[in-house]
Amino acid sequence: MRTVIGIRPANLGHRAVDDANGPHAHRLVQLLARTLRHLERHGLVKMHRSPDTRAMRPEALATEFLIVLD
């Protein structure tokens, strides 16, 4: 979550491509998109989708977690 909050990318591809300008950049975008979809399903992230393009911007909904172990 700290990464999503700190980066605030315009869309998913900008950050992934910035991190790896190479043959695996497209794969990183796919992995990031899948991870964010999973986090969205669990209510931790809200994805803002652009109505005119395919761009998506993540917004962290949960910033702190409490883990209780029995």
GIJOKA-V753736 format. One record per backbone hydrogen bond with DSSP energy under -1.0 kcal/mol. CO is the residue of the C=O (numbers start at 1). NH is the residue of the N-H. If there is no record, write none. Layout:
BEGIN
co = <CO | CO>
nh = <NH | NH>
END
This chain:
BEGIN
co = <1 | 2 | 3 | 4 | 12 | 13 | 14 | 15 | 16 | 20 | 22 | 24 | 25 | 26 | 27 | 28 | 29 | 30 | 31 | 32 | 33 | 34 | 35 | 36 | 37 | 38 | 39 | 40 | 44 | 44 | 46 | 48 | 55 | 57 | 59>
nh = <5 | 6 | 7 | 8 | 16 | 17 | 18 | 19 | 20 | 22 | 25 | 28 | 29 | 30 | 31 | 32 | 33 | 34 | 35 | 36 | 37 | 38 | 39 | 40 | 41 | 42 | 44 | 43 | 61 | 62 | 59 | 57 | 50 | 48 | 46>
END
